[in-house]
């Protein structure tokens, strides 16, 4: 079962990323950032490194890991589809 409180918390962290994306990209473009409590607390070269280092410091479910890049590619998934007429 999904913990609704954790989803809301991560939603807050994601909103922080979106609201501050331009400034974050200026400092961390291409890096994987860890966002906690409305700030970037760490930056790494890979998602795996970000995850394993972050769980040593922070309780799981209290931080968001994001690939930092301009635009929406880092947080948008496209599914190819075919249209049949």
Secondary structure, DSSP 8 states (H G I E B T S, - for coil): ---HHHHHHHHHHHHHHHHTHHHHHHHHTTSEEEEETTEEEEEESSHHHHHHHHHHHS-TTS-EEEE--SSSGGG----------
